[in-house]
Amino acid sequence: MAENLSITCRNLTLDPATEVLGGECNDGQGDHAAWQPTSLDLNACLAYDGQPASIIWRKDGNFGAQCDGCSLFWTTDPIWGGQLVNIGCTCLGAEASFVIDRSYIDNRFGKLVCSPYF
């Protein structure tokens, strides 16, 4: 699983109409590191499982077919402190959420990806 995405990426946003996560991610090139604009369609990474009302990691899960009104929110990491980025949506009438920071959504050299499968 990826480490805290919110540490290596900044200005994270979510387009609720398209479920595309965007922002700028550090390319990890040491002293010459740069922030790269990047985006990722979360439908390629997430699904809605409905039992219980939750969004889960699944390749090509197309969660947007069942979920709408999605937005990002931050919570405090109960173990390490700091902030964790989450997504919250209404899925088939139920509130559902997913901790993006503790998932396989990752920053690969400045690009948001669904790892380890992509």
Buried (B, 14 or more C-beta within 10 A) or exposed (E): EBEBBBEBBEEBEBEBEBBBBBBBBBBEEEEEEEBBEBBBBBBBBBBBBEEEBBBBBBEEBBBBEBBEEBEBEEEEBEEEEEBBBBBBBBBEEBEBBBBBBBBBBBBBEBBBBBBEEE
